[in-house]
């Protein structure tokens, strides 16, 4: 509708052009209206008729007129709001408004004409992606429009628009969360959308924690006791995932926070296992001694309660909603019968339990005492039956822990040789003569048979002893026997090679050249060399 209104026989564009022409002519003449040093920024010098404070566009006039009709007088405020909203669903405005608007139940009728136009101008900016901070009442009116599907297709498109606007505006007005989050859940339920759309806005952590406790209680009551025992023996550590889940739920629902306990920081497994075991034992105690179960006495039972869709909002559905059942999750489901909605779930207010806090604190205190923990908790007059019950569970757990403690085995390796020697003596003493003879025969049969070695094999053995090559050994033996050796190659090279290899044995030169130039073994080392070669001295 913007840009289509007539004023004085011309369009808005024509009027804007005329205003600009007048201003330009006045500037060119140096008019007094433009010679002042005063700067006009927010207020135009000449306004269109549609920008005057007392001007009300036709769509807004139709809204006002609708509220004065006889039939509208019989409508509820929610229906009147929706009918008016449909009249101006596509209306846009550009009225410069800098005022505020405050109302506990904001509606169009609660706004003055400037406020009404100011709202539509702000809404125009929002629709074009400019979400600006304004009066909170304007934001709630926008939420009412989206809830009722004004200007948007009902269903997922409207949910997406509602969610998008809330997420954008909550950056400047966090107080919207109190109402927008439950309205988003109601919108999903009312229009039968995918439950996953509401998962982030349900605030069902409390109900889910109670659901975990109820499931653990059923599991504890279902375990049959062993023969000769009144109650089933706790199997500690067999299902750590279930223990973790139960302990987290206890921490979430209790006024005493065991996960913030000093003992939990030092011995988390002990406190968690004992707390879960105490819960199981107390569950069985309540079944046998009380009219209500433990979880029911702490948080009540799940039951249906009347539910007002979009509470505190202006919502007019028009036709009656068809009968249906909507399962939101395992903790809550909704039912509509004859247009009346009920919500089946917990209705305990979502607070923490002081009774459960007393149980968990007493468990922490008694376990500290049993472990001789240096930081004890003070006595607070807990019931005697509760203290006895906890002490029995603490005693059972510590006994189980001692029985299942890992065994440490140490082996003294220094005693292995003595053990082997003793075993050999024992084995020898147990043998009879026949066994010894058979053993000797087996050892003789297993012994390798030495074959005659040729001269080359003997030289190879000597080589292994002295590190000399066969020709070097032959050269050296010839010198020891007083014979002239036959050297394959230069005698100098042979002497140097032998001296180098015998140096480690003698620490000195073994061979030298005599006055006649012939090589010989130094007399001082002849016996040492013969002994090393295994020859007769």
C-alpha positions in Angstrom: 0.0 0.0 0.0 3.0 2.2 0.4 3.3 4.8 -2.3 -0.2 4.3 -3.5 -2.1 6.9 -1.3 -3.4 10.0 -3.0 -3.0 13.5 -1.4 -4.3 16.6 -3.2 -4.8 14.8 -6.5 -1.3 13.5 -7.0 0.8 10.5 -6.0 3.3 10.6 -3.1 6.1 10.7 -5.6 4.6 13.8 -7.2 4.2 15.4 -3.8 7.9 14.7 -2.9 9.0 16.2 -6.2 6.9 19.3 -5.5 8.4 19.7 -2.0 11.9 19.4 -3.4 11.1 22.1 -6.1 9.8 24.5 -3.5 12.9 24.0 -1.3 15.3 24.4 -4.2 13.6 27.7 -5.3 13.8 29.1 -1.8 17.5 28.2 -1.5 18.2 29.9 -4.8 16.5 33.1 -3.6 18.4 33.0 -0.3 15.1 32.7 1.7 15.2 33.5 5.3 13.9 30.1 6.2 17.2 28.6 5.0 19.6 31.3 6.2 19.5 30.4 9.9 22.5 28.5 11.2 20.2 26.0 12.9 20.4 22.5 11.5 17.3 20.4 11.0 18.2 16.7 10.9 15.3 14.7 12.3 12.4 17.0 11.4 11.8 17.9 7.7 11.1 21.5 6.9 8.1 20.7 4.8 6.1 17.5 5.3 3.8 15.5 3.1 0.3 15.3 4.4 0.8 11.6 5.2 3.7 12.6 7.5 1.7 15.0 9.6 1.0 13.8 13.1 -2.8 14.1 12.8 -2.9 12.2 9.5 -4.2 8.6 9.6 -3.8 6.5 6.5 -6.9 4.7 5.1 -5.9 1.2 6.3 -5.5 2.5 9.8 -8.8 4.3 9.5 -10.5 1.0 8.5 -9.0 -0.6 11.6 -10.4 2.1 13.9 -13.8 1.9 12.1 -13.9 -1.9 12.6 -13.5 -1.6 16.3 -16.6 0.7 16.4 -18.9 -1.6 14.6 -21.7 -3.3 16.6 -20.5 -6.8 15.9 -17.0 -6.0 17.1 -18.3 -4.9 20.4 -19.3 -8.6 21.0 -15.9 -9.9 20.0 -13.1 -10.8 22.4 -10.1 -8.6 22.4 -8.1 -11.5 20.8 -10.6 -11.8 17.9 -10.7 -8.0 17.4 -6.9 -7.9 17.3 -6.8 -10.7 14.7 -9.5 -9.2 12.5 -7.8 -5.8 12.6 -4.4 -7.5 11.9 -5.8 -9.1 8.7 -6.9 -5.7 7.4 -3.4 -4.3 7.6 -1.4 -7.5 7.0 0.4 -6.0 4.0 0.4 -2.4 5.0 3.7 -0.5 5.2 4.4 3.0 6.5 7.3 5.4 6.8 6.1 7.7 9.5 9.0 9.2 11.6 8.1 8.3 15.1 10.5 8.6 18.1 8.1 8.0 21.0 7.4 4.9 23.1 4.6 2.6 23.7 3.9 0.7 26.9 1.0 -1.7 27.6 0.5 -4.8 29.6 -1.6 -6.3 26.9 -0.6 -4.4 23.8 -3.1 -4.2 21.0 -3.7 -1.8 18.1 -6.6 -0.2 20.0 -4.3 0.6 22.9 -2.1 2.7 20.6 -2.6 6.3 19.7 -2.5 7.3 16.0 1.2 8.3 16.1 2.0 5.1 18.0 0.1 3.0 15.5 1.9 4.5 12.6 5.1 4.2 14.4 4.5 0.5 14.9 3.8 -0.1 11.2 6.9 1.9 10.3 9.0 -0.3 12.6 7.3 -3.5 11.3 8.1 -2.4 7.8 11.8 -2.2 8.7 11.6 -5.6 10.3 10.1 -7.2 7.2 13.0 -5.7 5.2 15.6 -7.2 7.5 16.2 -4.2 9.8 15.4 -5.4 13.4 15.8 -2.3 15.5 15.3 -1.8 19.2 11.9 -0.3 20.1 9.3 -0.5 22.8 8.9 -4.0 24.0 5.1 -3.7 23.5 5.7 -3.3 19.8 7.7 -6.6 19.8 4.9 -8.4 21.5 2.4 -7.2 19.0 4.6 -8.5 16.2 4.8 -11.9 18.0 1.0 -11.9 18.3 0.7 -11.4 14.6 3.0 -14.3 13.7 1.3 -16.6 16.2 -2.0 -15.9 14.5 -0.5 -16.3 11.0 -1.0 -12.7 10.0 1.1 -11.9 6.9 2.6 -15.4 6.8 1.5 -18.9 5.9 0.5 -20.9 9.0 2.6 -24.0 9.8 6.3 -24.3 9.4 6.7 -20.9 7.5 5.0 -19.1 10.4 7.1 -21.0 12.9 10.3 -20.1 11.1 9.3 -16.4 11.0 8.3 -16.5 14.7 11.6 -18.2 15.6 13.7 -15.9 13.4 12.1 -12.7 14.8 12.5 -13.9 18.4 16.2 -14.8 17.9 16.9 -11.5 16.3 15.1 -9.3 18.8 16.2 -11.2 21.9 19.6 -9.7 21.4 18.3 -6.4 22.5 15.3 -7.6 24.6 16.2 -10.9 26.5 13.0 -10.7 28.5 11.2 -12.1 25.4 12.5 -15.5 26.3 10.0 -16.0 29.1 7.1 -16.0 26.7 8.5 -16.7 23.3 10.0 -20.1 24.2 6.7 -21.7 25.4 4.8 -20.1 22.6 7.2 -21.8 20.1 6.5 -25.2 21.8 2.7 -24.5 21.7 2.9 -23.6 18.0 4.5 -26.9 17.2 1.9 -28.8 19.2 -1.1 -26.8 17.9 -0.1 -27.2 14.3 1.1 -30.8 14.6 4.6 -29.9 13.4 7.8 -32.1 13.8 8.5 -32.4 17.5 12.2 -31.8 16.9 11.4 -28.2 16.1 10.3 -27.7 19.8 13.1 -29.7 21.4 15.4 -26.7 22.0 12.6 -24.7 23.7 10.9 -27.3 25.9 12.8 -26.7 29.2 12.3 -30.4 29.9 15.6 -31.1 31.7 13.9 -31.4 35.0 11.2 -33.8 33.7 13.8 -35.9 32.0 15.9 -36.2 35.2 12.8 -37.3 37.1 12.2 -39.8 34.3 15.7 -41.2 34.8 15.0 -41.6 38.5 11.7 -43.4 37.9 13.4 -45.8 35.4 16.2 -46.5 37.9 13.6 -47.1 40.6 11.7 -49.6 38.5 15.0 -51.4 37.7 15.9 -51.6 41.4 12.5 -53.0 42.4 12.6 -55.6 39.6 15.9 -57.2 40.7 15.1 -60.4 42.7 16.9 -60.8 46.0 19.3 -63.7 46.4 18.3 -66.7 48.4 18.4 -65.9 52.1 18.5 -62.2 51.6 15.8 -59.7 52.0 17.0 -57.4 49.2 19.0 -57.9 46.0 22.7 -57.4 46.4 24.0 -54.4 44.5 26.2 -55.2 41.6 28.7 -52.3 41.8 30.3 -51.2 38.5 28.5 -53.6 36.2 26.6 -50.8 34.4 28.7 -47.6 34.6 26.6 -45.8 32.0 23.5 -46.3 34.1 25.3 -45.2 37.2 26.6 -42.1 35.5 23.1 -41.2 34.2 21.5 -41.8 37.6 24.1 -39.8 39.5 23.8 -36.9 37.1 20.0 -36.9 37.5 20.4 -37.0 41.3 22.7 -34.0 41.1 20.3 -32.1 38.8 17.3 -32.7 41.1 18.8 -32.2 44.5 19.4 -29.0 46.5 22.7 -30.6 47.6 25.0 -30.9 44.7 27.2 -34.1 45.1 29.1 -33.3 41.9 30.4 -30.2 43.6 31.4 -32.0 46.7 35.1 -32.1 47.7 34.9 -35.9 48.2 33.6 -36.2 44.6 36.7 -34.4 43.4 39.0 -36.8 45.3 37.0 -40.1 45.1 34.4 -39.7 42.4 33.8 -43.4 41.8 33.2 -44.1 45.5 30.7 -41.3 46.0 28.8 -42.1 42.8 28.5 -45.8 43.4 27.4 -45.4 47.0 24.9 -42.6 46.1 23.3 -44.8 43.5 23.3 -47.8 45.8 21.6 -45.7 48.5 19.0 -44.6 46.0 18.2 -48.2 45.2 18.1 -49.3 48.8 15.9 -46.3 49.7 13.6 -47.1 46.8 13.0 -50.6 48.2 12.5 -49.2 51.7 9.8 -46.8 50.5 8.0 -49.7 48.7 7.9 -51.8 51.9 7.3 -49.0 54.4 5.5 -46.1 52.7 2.3 -45.7 50.8 4.0 -43.9 48.0 7.2 -44.7 46.1 10.4 -42.7 46.6 10.2 -40.8 43.3 6.5 -40.1 43.6 6.9 -38.7 47.1 9.7 -36.4 45.9 8.3 -35.1 42.6 4.7 -36.3 42.4 3.1 -38.4 39.6 2.6 -37.6 36.0 -1.0 -36.6 35.2 -3.0 -34.5 32.7 -3.7 -30.9 33.5 -5.6 -28.3 31.5 -3.3 -26.4 29.1 -4.0 -22.9 27.7 -2.4 -22.6 24.3 -0.3 -19.4 23.9 -0.9 -18.3 27.4 -0.6 -14.5 27.9 -0.7 -13.9 24.2 -3.6 -12.7 22.0 -4.6 -15.8 20.1 -7.8 -16.4 18.2 -7.8 -19.7 16.3 -11.2 -19.1 14.6 -12.5 -22.6 14.3 -12.3 -25.2 17.0 -9.3 -27.5 16.8 -9.9 -31.1 15.9 -9.5 -33.8 18.5 -6.0 -35.1 18.6 -3.1 -36.5 20.7 0.4 -35.1 20.3 3.3 -37.0 21.8 6.0 -34.4 22.3 8.5 -36.7 24.0 8.7 -39.4 26.7 8.0 -36.9 29.5 5.1 -35.0 28.0 2.2 -35.3 25.6 -0.8 -33.2 24.7 -4.4 -34.0 24.0 -7.2 -32.0 22.5 -10.8 -33.0 23.2 -13.7 -30.7 22.1 -11.3 -27.8 21.7 -10.0 -28.2 25.3 -6.3 -28.9 25.5 -4.6 -30.9 28.3 -0.9 -31.6 29.0 0.0 -34.9 30.5 3.3 -34.7 32.4 4.9 -33.6 35.6 3.5 -30.5 37.2 5.7 -30.1 40.2 7.1 -26.7 39.3 10.5 -27.9 38.2 12.2 -27.2 41.5 15.0 -29.1 43.3 14.1 -31.4 46.1 15.4 -30.6 49.6 14.5 -34.1 50.8 16.7 -35.6 48.1 19.3 -33.1 49.1 19.2 -34.4 52.7 19.7 -38.0 51.5 22.7 -37.1 49.3 24.3 -35.0 51.9 24.0 -37.7 54.6 25.4 -40.2 52.1 28.4 -37.9 51.5 28.9 -37.4 55.3 28.7 -41.1 56.2 31.0 -42.1 53.4 33.6 -39.5 54.5 33.5 -40.9 58.0 34.0 -44.5 56.8 36.9 -43.5 54.6 38.5 -41.3 57.4 38.3 -38.4 55.0 40.0 -35.4 56.5 37.2 -32.9 55.6 34.1 -34.1 57.5 30.6 -32.7 57.2 28.6 -31.6 60.2 25.7 -33.6 61.6 22.3 -32.1 60.8 19.9 -34.3 62.7 19.2 -36.7 59.9 16.6 -39.5 60.6 18.0 -42.5 62.3 16.6 -44.9 59.8 18.2 -43.0 57.0 21.6 -43.0 58.7 21.4 -46.8 59.4 20.4 -47.5 55.8 23.3 -45.4 54.5 25.8 -47.0 56.9 24.8 -50.5 55.7 25.2 -49.5 52.1 28.6 -47.9 52.8 29.7 -51.0 54.7 28.6 -53.3 51.8 30.4 -51.2 49.3 33.7 -51.0 51.2 33.6 -54.8 51.7 33.0 -55.3 48.0 35.8 -52.9 47.2 38.3 -54.8 49.4 37.2 -58.1 47.9 37.7 -56.8 44.4 40.8 -54.9 44.9 43.5 -55.8 42.4 46.2 -58.1 43.7 49.9 -57.0 43.4 52.4 -59.8 42.7 56.2 -59.0 43.0 58.9 -61.4 41.6 62.4 -61.3 42.9 64.5 -62.0 39.8 67.7 -62.4 41.9 66.3 -65.7 43.2 65.9 -67.3 39.8 69.4 -68.8 39.6 69.0 -70.3 43.1 65.7 -71.8 42.1 67.2 -73.3 39.0 70.1 -74.9 40.9 67.8 -76.3 43.5 65.5 -77.7 40.8 68.5 -79.4 39.1 69.6 -81.0 42.4 66.1 -82.2 43.1 65.8 -83.6 39.6 69.2 -85.4 39.9 68.2 -86.9 43.3 65.1 -88.4 41.8 66.8 -90.2 39.0 67.5 -94.0 39.4 70.5 -95.8 37.9 68.7 -97.0 34.9 67.5 -93.5 34.1 71.0 -92.1 34.5 72.4 -94.7 32.1 69.6 -93.9 29.6 70.3 -90.2 29.9 74.1 -90.8 29.3 73.3 -92.8 26.2 71.0 -90.1 24.9 73.7 -87.4 25.5 76.3 -89.5 23.8 74.1 -90.1 20.8 73.3 -86.4 20.6 76.9 -85.3 20.7 78.3 -84.3 17.3 80.9 -86.7 15.7 84.2 -85.0 14.9 85.5 -85.8 11.5 89.2 -85.6 10.6 90.2 -82.1 9.6 92.5 -81.5 6.8 95.4 -79.1 6.9 93.2 -76.3 5.5 90.5 -76.9 8.1 93.2 -76.8 10.9 94.5 -73.6 9.5 91.0 -72.2 9.5 90.6 -73.1 13.2 93.9 -71.3 13.9 92.7 -68.4 11.9 89.7 -68.2 14.1 92.0 -68.1 17.1 94.5 -65.5 15.9 92.7 -63.8 13.1 95.4 -64.9 10.6 94.8 -66.0 7.1 95.9 -69.6 6.1 98.9 -68.4 4.2 99.9 -66.2 7.1 99.7 -69.1 9.5 101.8 -71.2 7.2 104.4 -68.4 6.9 104.5 -68.0 10.7 104.8 -71.8 11.4 107.7 -72.1 8.9 109.6 -69.3 10.8 109.0 -71.1 14.1 110.3 -74.3 12.7 113.4 -72.6 11.4 112.5 -73.1 7.8 112.6 -70.6 5.0 108.9 -69.7 4.4 107.5 -69.5 1.0 105.6 -66.2 0.8 103.0 -65.7 -1.9 104.0 -62.2 -2.8 106.1 -59.7 -1.0 107.7 -60.9 2.3 107.6 -57.3 3.6 103.8 -57.2 3.2 103.4 -60.6 4.8 105.5 -59.6 7.8 103.6 -56.3 8.3 100.2 -58.1 8.1 101.3 -60.7 10.7 102.7 -58.1 13.1 99.5 -56.1 12.9 97.3 -59.1 13.8 99.6 -60.4 16.6 99.9 -56.9 18.1 96.8 -57.4 20.2 98.3 -60.7 21.6 101.8 -59.5 22.3 101.5 -55.8 22.5 104.7 -55.6 20.4 106.1 -56.6 17.0 106.4 -60.3 16.6 108.5 -60.6 13.4 111.6 -58.8 12.3 114.2 -59.0 9.5 117.6 -60.4 10.5 121.1 -59.1 9.3 120.8 -61.3 6.3 117.5 -59.7 5.4 115.5 -62.8 6.1 112.4 -62.6 8.3 112.4 -64.2 11.7 110.4 -64.4 15.0 111.8 -62.3 17.7 113.4 -64.7 20.2 111.5 -63.2 23.2 108.1 -64.0 21.7 108.8 -67.4 20.2 107.2 -69.3 23.1 104.2 -67.0 23.3 103.5 -67.4 19.6 103.9 -71.2 19.7 101.6 -71.4 22.7 99.0 -69.3 20.9 99.3 -71.5 17.8 99.0 -74.7 19.9 102.4 -75.8 18.7 105.1 -77.5 20.8 107.4 -75.0 22.4 
